[in-house]
Amino acid sequence: MADEELDQDEGEASAAPPVAAGRSRIVTILIWVVAGLIALALMFVISVMVAKYYKNADFQETESITIAPPSAPPAIFKITHEFRVNTADTDEAHYAQATITLGYEGELNKQLDAELGKRLPQMIHIINIILGGKRRDELFTPLQKLNLGEEIKNQINMILRDGKISEVMFEQLVVS
C-alpha cells in the first residue's frame, strides 16, 4: 500500500505545470518578444548606416570621375589621299570610301610628322589592304568603325620608329 501512495504522489507532481523561478509563462514570452523586437530594431539601424556609407562612397567616386579635366587635342597629320576600295563581299560588289586623319600626342613632334610624310605610301597601302579586307556588314555600327580605326592605328604604329599615332579619325567613311 505504501507503494501505491508513492505512485499517486508522483503522478500528481508530474501533472502540475512547472513554475520557473516565480515567473509566469506569459512574462517569459513577453521578455522573449521584447528581446526579439530590440534585435530587429538593432539590425535595421545597422543596415541603414551601412547603406548610407556605401551610397556616399559611390557618389564620391562618381563625382571624382566627372571632374577630370579634358585632354589636350592631338596634333594631326591629314592624309590627302581619298581611299576607295572594293570590299571583301562575295555575293555583290560593294566599295568603301574614306578620308582619314591621324592624331598623335605632342604638337611639336616634328620627327614623327616628318616620318609620317616619308611613310605615306606605306600607310596608304596598309589602309587599302585593311579596308579591302572588310565586308560591307563589318563597317556599319559605330563600334565596328572604332574597331577599324584601332586596327589601322595598330598596323601603322608597327612601321613607325619616331613615335606612335594615338588615334585614327574618319572625316568620311561611306560604304555602299
Secondary structure, DSSP 8 states (H G I E B T S, - for coil): -HHHHHHHHHHHHHHS---BTTB-HHHHHHHHHHHHHHHHHHHHHHHHHHHHHHHHHHHHHHHHHHT-------EEEE----EEEE-S-SSS--EEEEEEEEEES-TT-HHHHHHHHHTHHHHHHHHHHHHHTS-GGGSSSHHHHHHHHHHHHHHHHHH-SS--EEEEEEEEEEE-
